[in-house]
Amino acid sequence: MKERIIQFGEGGFLRSFADMFIHIMNEKGVFDGKAVVVQPIEKGLIDVLNSQHGVYHQYLRGVENGEVINQCTEVHSISRGVNPYSDYKAYLELAHNPDMRFIISNTTEAGIEYLGAEKLTDAPPKSFPAKLTALLYERYKCGLPGFILFCCELIDHNADFLKEYVLKYADLWQLGDGFKSWIETENRFCNTLVDRICTGYPKDEAAKLCEELGCEDRLLNTAEIFHLWVIEGDFEDEFPLKKAGVNVIWTNDVTPYKKRKVRILNGAHTSMVLAARLYGLSTVKECLDDPNVCGFLKKALDEEIIPTLGSTDEDKTFGAAVLERFANPFVKHQLLSIALNSVSKFKARVLPTILEYREQNNRLPKLLTMSLAALIAFYRTGESNDGEEIMKFMRTASVAEILSRTDYWGEDLSFMLPEVEYTYDLIRSEGMTAYYREALK
């Protein structure tokens, strides 16, 4: 089988996502290609990957249409791994293969950066965009066609930023107008939105699972059943994900899909978890099992979050899937993990819904507004985890002072003071049972 894909990143997410999809396309006979995986940072798993000849077991576990599913697939979509830190020549030689057509990346949110200090002669350059520029320049010098690039980093406009930085390195290294023109005309940088919770190497279960498999697998990987890949462009003819049954959406703009995910999935998380932690719960699964917390979640989704988006069938379907995903018995998602940096998360995930709901209905959404009071109460505890200045201020400031911090919220939220202060006082005086009684009445 031909090597047709260069993949930056060997972590659990891409192995549960893109590599799984490539395997499915190959198994169904609609694609004929494997990925060469490049280790994007100095320490990684390439040696382990090569020792297993690129083969690993992927468990997909969760609830789908009310049914608990636990599937295991032996994945054969990776041909080999390349470590540019130990064999830079082998890395550049990937550009010489005329069969290479796709580049897939997930180098974390911090991976797409412009440092501006590297040289073309570095072996390798430090940043991912600089490494990619060197590879693309090698390809250009060979006189070969460019690539279709699918960026999976969790930042807005991921491919746009990657392309911008590649062109900046082309200028920095004085690679010429011909190369820059080739970047623009021969390559397609595709923004994408990825959605699948990857729970990674199952440390607590690994020995038992390997015994059942009858082999040692140091790349054993777990993830939820649900998946969604939204890609700007349409390359179904060359990369037939949809034909293989993958939940892919080819589109001209990922923005509305990103908005739906952030408002429903992430917004539900952020508006639920801090009150639930004050209530004494520890995991998302416990939240779904508790009638008060689950009732709050469903009411917030059904009456405030989804209606503000428009209540389309797609919104409702996504919301129903979120509830199943949160109830996944295989995922122990800690509330305190989700609570990290809650001020900035609330601003990005919940506040836009509050503001749009207010504009549409001329009143504040009750439950989401209550969740802001719970956030303030949570930051009074010793469990908050945020920037030191934020935690210090939130511990001692009044509700009015907190709401007026435009640097926290992007605008002055003093108009929310009566409702937020009422709920905050209720939490302080009567506790979280009263909070949920008020929310659900």
Contacts in CASP RR format, 6 or more apart in sequence:
PFRMAT RR
TARGET T0000
AUTHOR 0000-0000-0000
METHOD contacts of the structure
MODEL  1
MKERIIQFGEGGFLRSFADMFIHIMNEKGVFDGKAVVVQPIEKGLIDVLN
SQHGVYHQYLRGVENGEVINQCTEVHSISRGVNPYSDYKAYLELAHNPDM
RFIISNTTEAGIEYLGAEKLTDAPPKSFPAKLTALLYERYKCGLPGFILF
CCELIDHNADFLKEYVLKYADLWQLGDGFKSWIETENRFCNTLVDRICTG
YPKDEAAKLCEELGCEDRLLNTAEIFHLWVIEGDFEDEFPLKKAGVNVIW
TNDVTPYKKRKVRILNGAHTSMVLAARLYGLSTVKECLDDPNVCGFLKKA
LDEEIIPTLGSTDEDKTFGAAVLERFANPFVKHQLLSIALNSVSKFKARV
LPTILEYREQNNRLPKLLTMSLAALIAFYRTGESNDGEEIMKFMRTASVA
EILSRTDYWGEDLSFMLPEVEYTYDLIRSEGMTAYYREALK
1 26 0 8 1.000
1 32 0 8 1.000
1 33 0 8 1.000
1 34 0 8 1.000
1 79 0 8 1.000
2 32 0 8 1.000
2 33 0 8 1.000
2 34 0 8 1.000
2 99 0 8 1.000
3 33 0 8 1.000
3 34 0 8 1.000
3 35 0 8 1.000
3 36 0 8 1.000
3 79 0 8 1.000
3 97 0 8 1.000
3 99 0 8 1.000
3 100 0 8 1.000
4 32 0 8 1.000
4 33 0 8 1.000
4 34 0 8 1.000
4 35 0 8 1.000
4 99 0 8 1.000
4 100 0 8 1.000
4 101 0 8 1.000
4 102 0 8 1.000
5 22 0 8 1.000
5 33 0 8 1.000
5 34 0 8 1.000
5 35 0 8 1.000
5 36 0 8 1.000
5 100 0 8 1.000
5 101 0 8 1.000
5 102 0 8 1.000
5 103 0 8 1.000
5 104 0 8 1.000
6 35 0 8 1.000
6 36 0 8 1.000
6 38 0 8 1.000
6 94 0 8 1.000
6 100 0 8 1.000
6 102 0 8 1.000
6 103 0 8 1.000
6 104 0 8 1.000
6 135 0 8 1.000
6 147 0 8 1.000
7 14 0 8 1.000
7 18 0 8 1.000
7 19 0 8 1.000
7 35 0 8 1.000
7 36 0 8 1.000
7 37 0 8 1.000
7 38 0 8 1.000
7 78 0 8 1.000
7 103 0 8 1.000
7 104 0 8 1.000
7 105 0 8 1.000
8 38 0 8 1.000
8 40 0 8 1.000
8 103 0 8 1.000
8 104 0 8 1.000
8 105 0 8 1.000
8 106 0 8 1.000
8 107 0 8 1.000
8 128 0 8 1.000
8 131 0 8 1.000
8 132 0 8 1.000
9 37 0 8 1.000
9 38 0 8 1.000
9 39 0 8 1.000
9 40 0 8 1.000
9 105 0 8 1.000
9 106 0 8 1.000
9 107 0 8 1.000
10 37 0 8 1.000
10 39 0 8 1.000
10 44 0 8 1.000
10 45 0 8 1.000
10 46 0 8 1.000
10 49 0 8 1.000
10 81 0 8 1.000
11 45 0 8 1.000
11 106 0 8 1.000
12 198 0 8 1.000
12 200 0 8 1.000
12 201 0 8 1.000
12 221 0 8 1.000
12 223 0 8 1.000
13 106 0 8 1.000
13 152 0 8 1.000
13 194 0 8 1.000
13 196 0 8 1.000
13 198 0 8 1.000
14 104 0 8 1.000
14 106 0 8 1.000
14 152 0 8 1.000
15 56 0 8 1.000
15 58 0 8 1.000
15 75 0 8 1.000
15 78 0 8 1.000
15 219 0 8 1.000
15 221 0 8 1.000
16 58 0 8 1.000
16 60 0 8 1.000
16 196 0 8 1.000
16 198 0 8 1.000
16 200 0 8 1.000
16 221 0 8 1.000
16 222 0 8 1.000
16 223 0 8 1.000
17 106 0 8 1.000
17 152 0 8 1.000
17 194 0 8 1.000
17 196 0 8 1.000
17 198 0 8 1.000
17 223 0 8 1.000
17 227 0 8 1.000
17 229 0 8 1.000
18 35 0 8 1.000
18 104 0 8 1.000
18 106 0 8 1.000
18 150 0 8 1.000
18 152 0 8 1.000
19 35 0 8 1.000
19 75 0 8 1.000
19 77 0 8 1.000
19 78 0 8 1.000
20 58 0 8 1.000
20 60 0 8 1.000
20 73 0 8 1.000
20 75 0 8 1.000
20 77 0 8 1.000
21 229 0 8 1.000
21 241 0 8 1.000
21 244 0 8 1.000
21 246 0 8 1.000
21 248 0 8 1.000
22 31 0 8 1.000
22 33 0 8 1.000
22 34 0 8 1.000
22 35 0 8 1.000
22 77 0 8 1.000
23 73 0 8 1.000
23 75 0 8 1.000
23 76 0 8 1.000
23 77 0 8 1.000
24 244 0 8 1.000
24 245 0 8 1.000
24 246 0 8 1.000
25 31 0 8 1.000
25 239 0 8 1.000
25 240 0 8 1.000
25 241 0 8 1.000
25 243 0 8 1.000
25 244 0 8 1.000
25 246 0 8 1.000
26 32 0 8 1.000
26 33 0 8 1.000
26 34 0 8 1.000
26 76 0 8 1.000
26 77 0 8 1.000
28 243 0 8 1.000
28 244 0 8 1.000
28 245 0 8 1.000
30 240 0 8 1.000
30 243 0 8 1.000
30 244 0 8 1.000
31 239 0 8 1.000
31 240 0 8 1.000
31 244 0 8 1.000
33 77 0 8 1.000
34 76 0 8 1.000
34 77 0 8 1.000
34 78 0 8 1.000
34 79 0 8 1.000
35 77 0 8 1.000
35 78 0 8 1.000
35 79 0 8 1.000
35 104 0 8 1.000
36 78 0 8 1.000
36 79 0 8 1.000
36 80 0 8 1.000
36 81 0 8 1.000
36 82 0 8 1.000
36 94 0 8 1.000
37 46 0 8 1.000
37 49 0 8 1.000
37 54 0 8 1.000
37 78 0 8 1.000
37 80 0 8 1.000
37 81 0 8 1.000
37 82 0 8 1.000
38 81 0 8 1.000
38 82 0 8 1.000
38 83 0 8 1.000
38 84 0 8 1.000
38 91 0 8 1.000
38 94 0 8 1.000
38 131 0 8 1.000
39 45 0 8 1.000
39 46 0 8 1.000
39 81 0 8 1.000
39 82 0 8 1.000
39 83 0 8 1.000
39 84 0 8 1.000
39 85 0 8 1.000
40 105 0 8 1.000
40 107 0 8 1.000
40 111 0 8 1.000
40 128 0 8 1.000
40 131 0 8 1.000
41 107 0 8 1.000
42 85 0 8 1.000
44 83 0 8 1.000
45 219 0 8 1.000
46 81 0 8 1.000
46 82 0 8 1.000
46 83 0 8 1.000
47 83 0 8 1.000
48 218 0 8 1.000
48 219 0 8 1.000
49 56 0 8 1.000
49 78 0 8 1.000
49 80 0 8 1.000
49 81 0 8 1.000
49 219 0 8 1.000
50 80 0 8 1.000
50 81 0 8 1.000
51 218 0 8 1.000
52 217 0 8 1.000
52 218 0 8 1.000
52 219 0 8 1.000
53 80 0 8 1.000
54 76 0 8 1.000
54 78 0 8 1.000
54 79 0 8 1.000
54 80 0 8 1.000
54 81 0 8 1.000
54 219 0 8 1.000
55 74 0 8 1.000
55 75 0 8 1.000
55 76 0 8 1.000
55 78 0 8 1.000
56 74 0 8 1.000
56 75 0 8 1.000
56 217 0 8 1.000
56 219 0 8 1.000
56 220 0 8 1.000
56 221 0 8 1.000
57 72 0 8 1.000
57 73 0 8 1.000
57 74 0 8 1.000
57 75 0 8 1.000
57 209 0 8 1.000
57 213 0 8 1.000
57 217 0 8 1.000
57 219 0 8 1.000
57 220 0 8 1.000
57 221 0 8 1.000
58 72 0 8 1.000
58 73 0 8 1.000
58 75 0 8 1.000
58 221 0 8 1.000
58 222 0 8 1.000
58 223 0 8 1.000
59 70 0 8 1.000
59 71 0 8 1.000
59 72 0 8 1.000
59 202 0 8 1.000
59 209 0 8 1.000
59 220 0 8 1.000
59 221 0 8 1.000
59 222 0 8 1.000
59 223 0 8 1.000
60 69 0 8 1.000
60 70 0 8 1.000
60 71 0 8 1.000
60 72 0 8 1.000
60 73 0 8 1.000
60 222 0 8 1.000
60 223 0 8 1.000
60 224 0 8 1.000
60 225 0 8 1.000
61 69 0 8 1.000
61 70 0 8 1.000
61 71 0 8 1.000
61 222 0 8 1.000
61 223 0 8 1.000
61 224 0 8 1.000
61 225 0 8 1.000
61 328 0 8 1.000
61 330 0 8 1.000
62 68 0 8 1.000
62 69 0 8 1.000
62 70 0 8 1.000
62 224 0 8 1.000
62 225 0 8 1.000
62 324 0 8 1.000
62 325 0 8 1.000
62 328 0 8 1.000
62 329 0 8 1.000
62 330 0 8 1.000
62 331 0 8 1.000
63 69 0 8 1.000
63 225 0 8 1.000
63 324 0 8 1.000
63 325 0 8 1.000
63 327 0 8 1.000
63 328 0 8 1.000
63 329 0 8 1.000
64 225 0 8 1.000
64 226 0 8 1.000
64 324 0 8 1.000
65 324 0 8 1.000
66 324 0 8 1.000
68 329 0 8 1.000
69 225 0 8 1.000
70 330 0 8 1.000
71 225 0 8 1.000
72 213 0 8 1.000
82 90 0 8 1.000
82 91 0 8 1.000
82 94 0 8 1.000
83 91 0 8 1.000
84 90 0 8 1.000
84 91 0 8 1.000
84 123 0 8 1.000
84 124 0 8 1.000
84 131 0 8 1.000
85 124 0 8 1.000
88 123 0 8 1.000
88 124 0 8 1.000
91 124 0 8 1.000
91 131 0 8 1.000
91 135 0 8 1.000
92 134 0 8 1.000
92 135 0 8 1.000
92 138 0 8 1.000
94 100 0 8 1.000
94 135 0 8 1.000
95 135 0 8 1.000
95 136 0 8 1.000
95 138 0 8 1.000
95 139 0 8 1.000
95 142 0 8 1.000
95 144 0 8 1.000
96 138 0 8 1.000
96 142 0 8 1.000
96 144 0 8 1.000
98 144 0 8 1.000
100 147 0 8 1.000
101 147 0 8 1.000
101 148 0 8 1.000
101 238 0 8 1.000
102 147 0 8 1.000
102 148 0 8 1.000
102 149 0 8 1.000
102 150 0 8 1.000
102 239 0 8 1.000
103 132 0 8 1.000
103 147 0 8 1.000
103 148 0 8 1.000
103 149 0 8 1.000
103 150 0 8 1.000
104 149 0 8 1.000
104 150 0 8 1.000
104 152 0 8 1.000
105 128 0 8 1.000
105 132 0 8 1.000
105 149 0 8 1.000
105 150 0 8 1.000
105 151 0 8 1.000
105 152 0 8 1.000
105 153 0 8 1.000
105 162 0 8 1.000
106 152 0 8 1.000
106 153 0 8 1.000
106 194 0 8 1.000
107 128 0 8 1.000
107 153 0 8 1.000
108 153 0 8 1.000
108 154 0 8 1.000
109 153 0 8 1.000
109 154 0 8 1.000
109 155 0 8 1.000
111 127 0 8 1.000
111 128 0 8 1.000
111 153 0 8 1.000
112 128 0 8 1.000
112 129 0 8 1.000
112 151 0 8 1.000
112 153 0 8 1.000
112 155 0 8 1.000
112 158 0 8 1.000
112 161 0 8 1.000
112 162 0 8 1.000
112 165 0 8 1.000
113 127 0 8 1.000
113 128 0 8 1.000
113 129 0 8 1.000
113 165 0 8 1.000
114 127 0 8 1.000
114 129 0 8 1.000
114 164 0 8 1.000
114 165 0 8 1.000
114 168 0 8 1.000
114 169 0 8 1.000
115 126 0 8 1.000
115 127 0 8 1.000
115 130 0 8 1.000
116 130 0 8 1.000
116 168 0 8 1.000
116 169 0 8 1.000
116 172 0 8 1.000
117 126 0 8 1.000
118 125 0 8 1.000
118 126 0 8 1.000
118 127 0 8 1.000
118 130 0 8 1.000
118 169 0 8 1.000
119 125 0 8 1.000
119 173 0 8 1.000
120 134 0 8 1.000
120 137 0 8 1.000
120 173 0 8 1.000
120 175 0 8 1.000
122 130 0 8 1.000
124 130 0 8 1.000
124 131 0 8 1.000
124 134 0 8 1.000
125 131 0 8 1.000
125 133 0 8 1.000
125 134 0 8 1.000
127 165 0 8 1.000
129 162 0 8 1.000
129 165 0 8 1.000
129 166 0 8 1.000
129 169 0 8 1.000
130 169 0 8 1.000
132 162 0 8 1.000
132 166 0 8 1.000
133 165 0 8 1.000
133 166 0 8 1.000
133 169 0 8 1.000
133 170 0 8 1.000
133 173 0 8 1.000
133 175 0 8 1.000
136 146 0 8 1.000
136 147 0 8 1.000
136 166 0 8 1.000
136 179 0 8 1.000
136 183 0 8 1.000
136 187 0 8 1.000
137 170 0 8 1.000
137 173 0 8 1.000
137 175 0 8 1.000
137 179 0 8 1.000
139 146 0 8 1.000
139 147 0 8 1.000
140 178 0 8 1.000
140 179 0 8 1.000
140 182 0 8 1.000
145 186 0 8 1.000
146 182 0 8 1.000
146 186 0 8 1.000
146 187 0 8 1.000
147 187 0 8 1.000
147 188 0 8 1.000
148 187 0 8 1.000
148 188 0 8 1.000
148 190 0 8 1.000
148 235 0 8 1.000
148 238 0 8 1.000
148 239 0 8 1.000
149 159 0 8 1.000
149 162 0 8 1.000
149 187 0 8 1.000
149 188 0 8 1.000
149 189 0 8 1.000
149 190 0 8 1.000
150 159 0 8 1.000
150 190 0 8 1.000
150 192 0 8 1.000
150 231 0 8 1.000
151 158 0 8 1.000
151 159 0 8 1.000
151 162 0 8 1.000
151 189 0 8 1.000
151 190 0 8 1.000
151 191 0 8 1.000
151 192 0 8 1.000
152 158 0 8 1.000
152 192 0 8 1.000
152 194 0 8 1.000
154 194 0 8 1.000
155 161 0 8 1.000
156 258 0 8 1.000
157 191 0 8 1.000
158 191 0 8 1.000
158 192 0 8 1.000
159 189 0 8 1.000
159 190 0 8 1.000
159 191 0 8 1.000
159 192 0 8 1.000
159 232 0 8 1.000
160 189 0 8 1.000
160 191 0 8 1.000
162 189 0 8 1.000
163 183 0 8 1.000
163 189 0 8 1.000
166 183 0 8 1.000
167 180 0 8 1.000
167 183 0 8 1.000
169 175 0 8 1.000
170 176 0 8 1.000
170 179 0 8 1.000
170 180 0 8 1.000
170 183 0 8 1.000
171 180 0 8 1.000
188 233 0 8 1.000
188 235 0 8 1.000
190 231 0 8 1.000
190 232 0 8 1.000
190 233 0 8 1.000
190 235 0 8 1.000
191 231 0 8 1.000
191 232 0 8 1.000
191 254 0 8 1.000
192 229 0 8 1.000
192 230 0 8 1.000
192 231 0 8 1.000
192 232 0 8 1.000
192 254 0 8 1.000
193 228 0 8 1.000
193 229 0 8 1.000
193 230 0 8 1.000
193 254 0 8 1.000
193 257 0 8 1.000
193 258 0 8 1.000
193 261 0 8 1.000
194 228 0 8 1.000
194 229 0 8 1.000
194 230 0 8 1.000
195 226 0 8 1.000
195 227 0 8 1.000
195 228 0 8 1.000
195 229 0 8 1.000
195 261 0 8 1.000
195 265 0 8 1.000
196 223 0 8 1.000
196 224 0 8 1.000
196 226 0 8 1.000
196 227 0 8 1.000
196 228 0 8 1.000
197 223 0 8 1.000
197 224 0 8 1.000
197 226 0 8 1.000
197 325 0 8 1.000
197 328 0 8 1.000
197 331 0 8 1.000
197 333 0 8 1.000
198 221 0 8 1.000
198 222 0 8 1.000
198 223 0 8 1.000
198 224 0 8 1.000
199 222 0 8 1.000
199 223 0 8 1.000
199 224 0 8 1.000
199 330 0 8 1.000
199 331 0 8 1.000
200 221 0 8 1.000
200 222 0 8 1.000
200 223 0 8 1.000
201 219 0 8 1.000
201 220 0 8 1.000
201 221 0 8 1.000
201 222 0 8 1.000
202 209 0 8 1.000
202 220 0 8 1.000
202 222 0 8 1.000
206 220 0 8 1.000
209 217 0 8 1.000
209 220 0 8 1.000
210 216 0 8 1.000
210 217 0 8 1.000
210 220 0 8 1.000
222 330 0 8 1.000
224 325 0 8 1.000
224 328 0 8 1.000
224 330 0 8 1.000
224 331 0 8 1.000
226 321 0 8 1.000
226 324 0 8 1.000
226 325 0 8 1.000
227 246 0 8 1.000
227 247 0 8 1.000
228 247 0 8 1.000
228 248 0 8 1.000
228 249 0 8 1.000
228 257 0 8 1.000
228 261 0 8 1.000
229 241 0 8 1.000
229 246 0 8 1.000
229 247 0 8 1.000
229 248 0 8 1.000
229 249 0 8 1.000
230 248 0 8 1.000
230 249 0 8 1.000
230 251 0 8 1.000
230 254 0 8 1.000
230 257 0 8 1.000
230 258 0 8 1.000
231 248 0 8 1.000
231 249 0 8 1.000
231 250 0 8 1.000
231 251 0 8 1.000
231 254 0 8 1.000
232 251 0 8 1.000
232 252 0 8 1.000
232 253 0 8 1.000
232 254 0 8 1.000
233 250 0 8 1.000
233 251 0 8 1.000
233 252 0 8 1.000
234 250 0 8 1.000
235 250 0 8 1.000
236 242 0 8 1.000
236 243 0 8 1.000
236 250 0 8 1.000
241 248 0 8 1.000
242 248 0 8 1.000
242 250 0 8 1.000
249 257 0 8 1.000
251 257 0 8 1.000
259 309 0 8 1.000
260 309 0 8 1.000
260 314 0 8 1.000
260 315 0 8 1.000
260 318 0 8 1.000
261 318 0 8 1.000
262 348 0 8 1.000
262 349 0 8 1.000
263 305 0 8 1.000
263 308 0 8 1.000
263 309 0 8 1.000
263 349 0 8 1.000
263 352 0 8 1.000
263 353 0 8 1.000
264 301 0 8 1.000
264 305 0 8 1.000
264 306 0 8 1.000
264 309 0 8 1.000
264 315 0 8 1.000
264 318 0 8 1.000
264 319 0 8 1.000
264 322 0 8 1.000
265 318 0 8 1.000
265 322 0 8 1.000
265 325 0 8 1.000
266 345 0 8 1.000
266 348 0 8 1.000
266 349 0 8 1.000
267 305 0 8 1.000
267 349 0 8 1.000
267 350 0 8 1.000
267 353 0 8 1.000
268 297 0 8 1.000
268 300 0 8 1.000
268 301 0 8 1.000
268 305 0 8 1.000
268 322 0 8 1.000
268 326 0 8 1.000
269 284 0 8 1.000
269 338 0 8 1.000
269 349 0 8 1.000
270 338 0 8 1.000
270 342 0 8 1.000
270 345 0 8 1.000
270 346 0 8 1.000
270 349 0 8 1.000
270 350 0 8 1.000
270 371 0 8 1.000
271 300 0 8 1.000
271 349 0 8 1.000
271 350 0 8 1.000
271 367 0 8 1.000
271 368 0 8 1.000
271 371 0 8 1.000
272 287 0 8 1.000
272 293 0 8 1.000
272 296 0 8 1.000
272 297 0 8 1.000
272 300 0 8 1.000
272 371 0 8 1.000
273 284 0 8 1.000
273 287 0 8 1.000
273 335 0 8 1.000
273 338 0 8 1.000
273 339 0 8 1.000
274 335 0 8 1.000
274 339 0 8 1.000
274 342 0 8 1.000
274 371 0 8 1.000
274 374 0 8 1.000
274 375 0 8 1.000
274 377 0 8 1.000
274 378 0 8 1.000
275 293 0 8 1.000
275 296 0 8 1.000
275 370 0 8 1.000
275 371 0 8 1.000
275 374 0 8 1.000
275 378 0 8 1.000
275 432 0 8 1.000
275 435 0 8 1.000
275 436 0 8 1.000
276 286 0 8 1.000
276 287 0 8 1.000
276 290 0 8 1.000
276 293 0 8 1.000
276 335 0 8 1.000
277 335 0 8 1.000
277 336 0 8 1.000
277 339 0 8 1.000
277 378 0 8 1.000
277 383 0 8 1.000
278 374 0 8 1.000
278 377 0 8 1.000
278 378 0 8 1.000
278 381 0 8 1.000
278 427 0 8 1.000
278 432 0 8 1.000
278 435 0 8 1.000
279 290 0 8 1.000
279 292 0 8 1.000
279 293 0 8 1.000
279 432 0 8 1.000
279 433 0 8 1.000
279 435 0 8 1.000
279 436 0 8 1.000
280 432 0 8 1.000
281 287 0 8 1.000
281 290 0 8 1.000
281 293 0 8 1.000
281 335 0 8 1.000
282 334 0 8 1.000
282 335 0 8 1.000
282 336 0 8 1.000
283 332 0 8 1.000
283 333 0 8 1.000
283 334 0 8 1.000
283 335 0 8 1.000
284 326 0 8 1.000
284 331 0 8 1.000
284 333 0 8 1.000
284 335 0 8 1.000
284 338 0 8 1.000
285 326 0 8 1.000
285 327 0 8 1.000
285 328 0 8 1.000
285 329 0 8 1.000
285 331 0 8 1.000
285 332 0 8 1.000
285 333 0 8 1.000
286 293 0 8 1.000
287 293 0 8 1.000
287 294 0 8 1.000
287 297 0 8 1.000
287 326 0 8 1.000
287 335 0 8 1.000
288 294 0 8 1.000
288 297 0 8 1.000
288 323 0 8 1.000
288 326 0 8 1.000
288 327 0 8 1.000
292 433 0 8 1.000
292 436 0 8 1.000
292 440 0 8 1.000
293 436 0 8 1.000
295 440 0 8 1.000
296 367 0 8 1.000
296 436 0 8 1.000
296 439 0 8 1.000
296 440 0 8 1.000
297 323 0 8 1.000
297 326 0 8 1.000
298 323 0 8 1.000
299 367 0 8 1.000
299 439 0 8 1.000
299 440 0 8 1.000
300 365 0 8 1.000
300 367 0 8 1.000
300 368 0 8 1.000
300 371 0 8 1.000
301 319 0 8 1.000
301 322 0 8 1.000
301 323 0 8 1.000
303 365 0 8 1.000
303 367 0 8 1.000
304 353 0 8 1.000
304 357 0 8 1.000
304 365 0 8 1.000
304 366 0 8 1.000
304 367 0 8 1.000
304 368 0 8 1.000
305 353 0 8 1.000
305 368 0 8 1.000
306 315 0 8 1.000
306 316 0 8 1.000
306 319 0 8 1.000
307 357 0 8 1.000
308 353 0 8 1.000
308 356 0 8 1.000
308 357 0 8 1.000
308 360 0 8 1.000
308 365 0 8 1.000
309 315 0 8 1.000
326 333 0 8 1.000
336 383 0 8 1.000
336 385 0 8 1.000
339 378 0 8 1.000
339 383 0 8 1.000
339 384 0 8 1.000
339 385 0 8 1.000
340 385 0 8 1.000
340 386 0 8 1.000
341 385 0 8 1.000
341 386 0 8 1.000
341 387 0 8 1.000
342 375 0 8 1.000
342 378 0 8 1.000
342 379 0 8 1.000
342 384 0 8 1.000
342 386 0 8 1.000
343 375 0 8 1.000
343 379 0 8 1.000
343 386 0 8 1.000
343 390 0 8 1.000
343 394 0 8 1.000
343 408 0 8 1.000
344 386 0 8 1.000
346 371 0 8 1.000
346 372 0 8 1.000
346 375 0 8 1.000
347 408 0 8 1.000
347 409 0 8 1.000
347 410 0 8 1.000
350 368 0 8 1.000
350 371 0 8 1.000
350 372 0 8 1.000
351 409 0 8 1.000
351 413 0 8 1.000
353 365 0 8 1.000
353 368 0 8 1.000
354 364 0 8 1.000
354 365 0 8 1.000
354 368 0 8 1.000
354 369 0 8 1.000
354 372 0 8 1.000
354 416 0 8 1.000
357 364 0 8 1.000
357 365 0 8 1.000
357 368 0 8 1.000
358 364 0 8 1.000
358 365 0 8 1.000
364 416 0 8 1.000
364 419 0 8 1.000
366 419 0 8 1.000
366 439 0 8 1.000
367 439 0 8 1.000
369 416 0 8 1.000
369 419 0 8 1.000
369 420 0 8 1.000
369 423 0 8 1.000
370 419 0 8 1.000
370 423 0 8 1.000
370 435 0 8 1.000
370 438 0 8 1.000
370 439 0 8 1.000
372 416 0 8 1.000
372 420 0 8 1.000
373 399 0 8 1.000
373 419 0 8 1.000
373 420 0 8 1.000
373 421 0 8 1.000
373 422 0 8 1.000
373 423 0 8 1.000
373 424 0 8 1.000
373 426 0 8 1.000
373 427 0 8 1.000
374 423 0 8 1.000
374 427 0 8 1.000
374 435 0 8 1.000
376 394 0 8 1.000
376 399 0 8 1.000
376 402 0 8 1.000
376 420 0 8 1.000
376 424 0 8 1.000
377 424 0 8 1.000
377 427 0 8 1.000
377 428 0 8 1.000
378 384 0 8 1.000
379 386 0 8 1.000
379 391 0 8 1.000
379 394 0 8 1.000
379 395 0 8 1.000
380 394 0 8 1.000
380 395 0 8 1.000
384 391 0 8 1.000
384 394 0 8 1.000
385 391 0 8 1.000
386 394 0 8 1.000
390 408 0 8 1.000
393 402 0 8 1.000
393 405 0 8 1.000
394 402 0 8 1.000
399 417 0 8 1.000
399 420 0 8 1.000
399 421 0 8 1.000
399 424 0 8 1.000
400 414 0 8 1.000
400 417 0 8 1.000
400 421 0 8 1.000
402 408 0 8 1.000
403 409 0 8 1.000
403 412 0 8 1.000
403 413 0 8 1.000
403 414 0 8 1.000
403 416 0 8 1.000
403 417 0 8 1.000
403 420 0 8 1.000
404 412 0 8 1.000
404 413 0 8 1.000
404 414 0 8 1.000
406 412 0 8 1.000
413 420 0 8 1.000
423 435 0 8 1.000
423 438 0 8 1.000
426 434 0 8 1.000
426 435 0 8 1.000
426 438 0 8 1.000
427 434 0 8 1.000
427 435 0 8 1.000
END
